[in-house]
Each structure stands twice: as C-alpha cells, then as structure tokens.
C-alpha cells in the first residue's frame, strides 16, 4: 500500500510540474527577415529563450542574439535594454518573445513576397568620374581644373530594357573659374589656397582661405546639377530639365540601343544631338543623311535635351552602362 501511495504521489508531482511548464513560439520582423523564438515558462517565470530561426548579419547582430535572450530570462521580463549597434535585432527578439507570451494581444503576420510589375526587375547604380584640365586659364595664366561624377540609378527588366532611370551629376572646379554657381574646390588645407575669382569676371581677387574650417565649409556647399535647379541655365532649359528629357527617351531601351542611338543621332565632335541648320560641315552632313522620320524624332528630342551625353563635362553613357553592369535582382517584401 505504501509503495502504491508513493507512486501515486510521484505521478501527481510530475503532472503538476508538467502542467506548469510550457514552451511557446513567437516571431517578429528582424533586420534580415523573420526572427523566431521558443520561450520556456514555468508558471509565471521565463526559464529560457532560444532563437530558433533568424537571418541577421552575424557581425552586426551577434551581440544582440546572445545578450537579449539571457537578459530576458534574468529579468523575467521583456523590459530590457537593447544592444548598442544592433537595435533592430534587439527589438525583434523582444517583440518575438512578446508575441510568444501573448499572441492575441501582439499578433504577427507573415510578410507577403512580391516582385515588382509581376516580372523580373533589376536595380543598378552606376557612377562614372573624370578629371578635366580647363576650361582655360585665369588672368595670371593659372589653369582651371575640374572633375565630374555622373550618377545613374536605373531599373531594368529581364531583357535589360530600362523601366525607370534617374540621372544626376556633380561638377567641381577650382575657384578661378568664372562659372557662376559652380561648386569649388580650392585644395586641401596647408597648400596655400588657390586663385579666387570673386566676381566671376576672369580677374583674380587673391587667394582663397587656407584653413580646415574653410575646406570643410567649401565641401559642405557642393551641390549636384539637379540641386542647382533652374539656376543652372543652358541653351535649352536647365541641366535638370535636359536630364529629364533624356530620361524619358531612354525608357524602354537597352544600354546597347542607347549607345546605338548616340552613335547615329549625335555629333561625332561633341556628343550633342544633331539639329537642323548646323554650321558645322560634319554635323550637317550626318544630319542630312537621316530620314524624315529620324529628323522628326530629333526635332522632338531637342526641344528639351541638347546637352552632350559624353564630353569633357561627364560621360552619361558610361554611367548608364555601369548601372546595368552593377544590377542586382530586385525583390520587395510587402506587408499584408
């Protein structure tokens, strides 16, 4: 009888322990994707937190993946400090534990994966830079120097055709250049400064400041050609409006087709779109050889876009080609 009593008592104790201990599962959106945890409880006490699935970057999130579960167990609470430098992962672990403890109050819904336009899409970023000696010299025979960087971001379909494109450019010149509004670079501190054309009239007023403060201020004031807006006047509109015109022209074309268009319909001298009535014999001959349909197309293009796609001011074609070379599949997760 005594043996039977002991067995029954042990069974009751085991049942009691089992009834109190439980394992719960919760999920949350981390930096790299869905993060899932298993939370073990004994009554009202959190006895364990284990991360069972995650796609975080180890070099960044490693501290949080180790520290946050232990902190929650020690505190018996999700009210713990996040790990500096891994805030997103820290908050994801905390949210996943909260979801496990009370899924009705804090529900989690799986994201819906979708690909743009129901087709393969690719994103590319291209940057092409070049230096330039000139244009010209100032009144003291000191040369003007400049450099250009063309930046292109573009979406391509599976066949390499452009779905969308955005172009910008930054051009920086020495401060003895008479282009009003031109961003300047006088050189690094300690070099004595550079000739300064204060009134943009070709006359040098002296040297620029040569301090760390003036260097930082000069660089901070750089602006792209788009940012310079309508103040960047060209023969037709501004750089911004001309870039917009070319962007519309490029939609639906591949890089190869854009390069072919450039070869057929721009000047071999300066890369600008051909126009009727050119006084240059070479450009006039190339234009006259075109069909009426091609001439009508160019007339439409040149109402908004007349600047060069490849000259000493920058190689837009090369930046587009680099955007295509650098393209990666575009995959977007959309919440339900």
N, C-alpha and C positions, 0 to 999 in steps of 0.2 A: 504493500500500500504506500509505504514511504517512498519507494522508488518511482511509483506512478505519479505521486504528488510532485516530486522533483522534476520529472519530465514535463508535466503539465505546466509547472511554473516557468521552466526554461522556454517552453513554447510561447507562453504568454509574453515573456520579456522580449523574445525575438520579434514577436508580432508587433509589440509596442515600438521597438526600435525601427522596424521596417515602416511602420505607419507614420513615424515622424520624419524619417529621411526621405528625400526625394531629389530627383535630378530634372532640371528644367532647361529648355533650349531657347535661345533668343538670337536675333540678328539685327544688324544695323548697317548703314552705308558707310564704309571706310573710304580712305583716300584712293585705294586701288580697286575697290569693288566691295562686294558683300563680305561682312565680317560676322562670324557665327561663334557663339559661346555655349558651353554647358555649365550651368550653375548648380552646385550641390548644396542642399539645405538640410539642416537638422532642426526641425521645428522652425523657430524664427531666426536661427543662426545660419549665416552663409559659411559653409565649411570649405568650399572650393569653387574656383572659377577657372575653367580651361577654355582656351581659344581653339576651336576645332577646325576652323576654316578662315583663311584670310589671304589677301593678295597685296599686302602692304610692302613698301620698299624697305628691306631689312636695314640698310644703312641709316635711314631716317627714323623709322618707326620701331626699331629693335628695342629701345629703352622702354617705350610705352607698352609693347607687347609683353614684356617681362614684369614691369613695375606695377601697372594698373591692376591686373588681376590680384596680385599679392596685397596691394593696398586696400582693395575692396574687402578681401577676406579679413584682413587685420582690423579694419574699421567696422566690419559687419554693416557696411553701408556703401552706396554708390556716390556719396558726397565726399569725393577725394580729389586731390589736386592733380591737374593734368601734367604731363611730362613736357617740359620746355623743348620746343623744336619739333614736337610730334603731337601738336594739339588736335589735329583732325583724327588721328588714330586713337588718341586717348579718349576723346569724346565718343568715338564709335564703339569702343569697348564698353564704356559706361552705359551708352544707350542700348547696346545689345543685352547687357545684364538687366537693365530696367525692363526691357521688352520680355526677357525670360521670367522675371518676377511678376509682372503684371501685363500680360499681352493684350488684355482688353482695353486697359487704360492707355497703353503705349503700343499700338499696333505697328507692324512692319509689313510693307508691301514690296514684293519683288519688282525691280525696275523692268520696264519693257524695252527690249533692244530694238532699235530701228536704224536702218541705213537711209541716208538722205535720198530723196527722189526715187525710192524703191529701186535703186540701181547702185552699182559700184561707184563710189566717188573718192577722189584722192585730193589731199591738200598738200600744196608745196609752197615753200618760201625761198625766194632767190634774191641774192644781193650781189651786185657787181660794182666794183670800185675801180677808179682810175685817177692818176695824177695828171696835172696839166702845167706846162711851163707857159706862162702868159695868162690872159691876153696882154701882150705888150710890156712896156716898162713905164715907170713914172718919170717925172721931170729930172730926177737925179740919175737916170739910167739904171735904177734898181728894178729888177724883174718882179713881175706879179707871178705868184704861184697859186695854184688852187687844186682841190681834189673833190671828186664827186662820188657819191654812192647812190645807186639806184636800188630801190627795194620793191619787190613784187611779191604779192601773195595771190595765189590762184587756186581755184577748184577745177579739177579735171575729171572727165568721165572715164569709163573703162577703155575707150578708144583714144584717149589723150586729147579730146576736144575740151576747150575751156568752157566751163559752166559759169564761172564768175572770176573776176580779176580786179585787183586794186593795186595801183602803182603810186609810188611817191619817190622823192629824190631829195638829197641834201647836197648842197654845193657850198664849199667853204673856200674863201680866198684870203690872201694876205691883205692887210688893211690899206695898202696903197692902190687898191683897185677902186675905180670910180663908179662901180655899180651900186646905186643907192638901194639900201635894204639888204645888201649881200652880207651874210654871216661871215665873220672874220676870224682868222687865227694868226696871232702875232708871234707865235713861237712859245717854247717852254720858258718858265722863269729862269732868270740868270743869263739870258742870251743878249741882253741889251735892248730889247724891243725891236719894232720894225717901223719902217716909214709909214706915216699916218696921213692919209688924205681926208682931212676933216670935213671939207665942203664938197667932196666928190667932183672936184673940178680939175684934177690932174696935178694940182700943186701940193707939195708936201708941207705939212704944218709942223713936223717934228717927229719924234719917236713915240710909240705907244708906251704905256706904263709897263714896267717890268717887275711885277710882284706876283706872289702866289694868289693874292686876292683878285688882281686884275685878270690873271689867267683863268681862274675858276669862274669869274663873272662872264668872261668872254664866251667860254664854252657853254655856260648855262643859258646864254641868249641865242644859241644856234636854233634855227627853225628850218623845217623842211620847205620845199617849194609849195606843197599844198598848204602848209600852215601860213605861208606868206600871202596866200589868198589872192584877191584881185589886185593887190599892190604889186604883184609880180606881172607887169604888163608885157605882152608880146604883140607881134603884128596882128594876131587874131586872138582876142580874149586874153586869158592869163594861162600860166602853166597848168593850173588846176583844171580849167575848162578844156584845155587841149588834151590833157591826160584822160579826162572823162570821155572825150571824143574817140580817142584811140581804144579805150577800154571797151566801148560799145562795138567798135569794129572787130575786136579780137574774139568776142563771144562766138562760140561755135567752131572756131578754128583750132587746129593743132599747131604746135610750135613750128613744125615743118611748113605748114601752109602760111603762117605769118612770115616766116623767112622768105618763102617764095613771093609773097605779096610785096615784101620790102624790096626784093631784087627786081621785080617787074615794074613797080609803080613809084619808086623814089629816085631822087637824083644820085648818080654814082659819085658825085662830088661831095655832097654834104648830108645825104641820107634823108632829105626832106621830101614829102610827097610832091610829085610833079604837078605843075599848074599850066594852064594855057597862057600864052604870051610871054614865056620866059625869054629873056635877052641872052641867055647862055646857049650857045650853039649846040652843045652836047645835050643839055636838058631838053631843048626844043625838039631835037631830032628824036629823042627817046619818046617824048610825049606824042609827036605827030604819028609815030608808028602804031599807036594804040587804036583800038576800035572805038566807035562812037559810044558803045555801051561802057567800055572801060573809062573813057573820058568823062562820061556822066557820073560814074561811080566816084572818080577822083574829085569831081566838082562838088559832090556831096560831102566827101571826107574833108576837103579843105575849107569848107565853111566853118569848121570848128577846130581842125587839127592840121597844123602846118609845120610844127617843130620836127626836128630830126629824131629818128629812133636809134641812131648810132652815130655820134660825133664826139668831139673832144669834151663836150659837156656831160657825156654819160652814154652808156650802152644799154638802152632799154631792152633790146632784143636778147642780149646775153643774160640779163636778169630774169627774163621770162623763161629762157631755156634752162637756167639753173633751178627755177621754181619747179619745172617739170622733172628735172633730174632728181630733185630732193623730195618728190612727192611721196606721201605715205597714205595707206588706206584710211579713210575717214569713217569712224564708227561712233555713233552717238547713242547714249542711253537716255531714254526719255521716261520720266516718272509717269505712272498711270494717272 
